[in-house]
Amino acid sequence: MANEVNSQVTDAITQTNVKVVAEAPAQAMASFYQMMASANGLAATNAVSNQHNLNQLNPTIVAQAINMIKAG
């Protein structure tokens, strides 16, 4: 049994390994950008939700303030 490996096979494996290692930073940055986009979307959703909740409370707060002013 021969212990030699065809040089084309070793070259192909080396090129594949280099390609995978070379793509890792790009994959990491893509994942980071997707995570940041998701976080920004959630922040906007929370801001809208908080504004909605405050808009529901405003009439009650104004009515209470008017009652306090009337009571003197």
C-alpha positions in Angstrom: 0.0 0.0 0.0 1.4 3.3 -1.0 1.8 6.1 1.5 1.8 8.9 -1.1 -1.2 11.0 -1.7 -1.9 12.7 -5.0 -0.8 16.3 -4.9 -4.0 17.4 -6.5 -6.0 16.0 -3.6 -3.8 17.8 -1.0 -4.1 21.0 -3.0 -7.9 20.7 -3.1 -8.1 20.1 0.6 -5.7 23.0 1.4 -7.7 25.3 -0.8 -11.0 24.3 0.8 -9.5 24.9 4.3 -8.2 28.3 3.3 -11.6 29.2 1.9 -13.4 28.3 5.0 -10.9 30.1 7.3 -11.0 33.2 5.0 -14.8 33.4 5.1 -15.1 33.2 8.9 -14.7 36.9 9.5 -17.3 37.8 6.9 -19.7 35.3 8.4 -19.1 36.7 11.9 -19.7 40.3 10.7 -22.9 39.3 8.8 -24.2 37.6 12.0 -23.3 40.7 14.0 -25.1 43.0 11.6 -28.2 40.8 11.7 -28.1 40.8 15.5 -27.8 44.6 15.6 -30.7 45.1 13.1 -32.9 42.8 15.3 -31.9 44.8 18.4 -32.7 48.1 16.7 -36.1 46.7 15.6 -36.9 45.6 19.1 -35.9 49.0 20.5 -38.2 50.8 18.1 -41.0 48.4 18.9 -40.5 49.1 22.6 -40.5 52.8 22.0 -43.8 52.6 20.2 -45.3 50.4 22.9 -44.3 52.8 25.6 -45.7 55.8 23.7 -49.0 54.0 23.3 -49.2 53.1 27.0 -48.4 56.8 28.0 -51.1 58.0 25.5 -53.6 55.8 27.2 -52.7 57.3 30.6 -52.7 60.9 29.6 -56.5 61.5 29.8 -56.6 60.0 33.3 -53.6 62.2 34.4 -55.2 65.3 33.0 -58.5 64.6 34.6 -56.9 64.0 38.0 -54.9 67.3 37.6 -58.1 69.2 36.8 -59.9 67.7 39.8 -57.0 68.7 42.0 -57.1 72.3 40.7 -60.9 72.5 41.2 -60.5 71.2 44.8 -58.1 74.0 45.3 
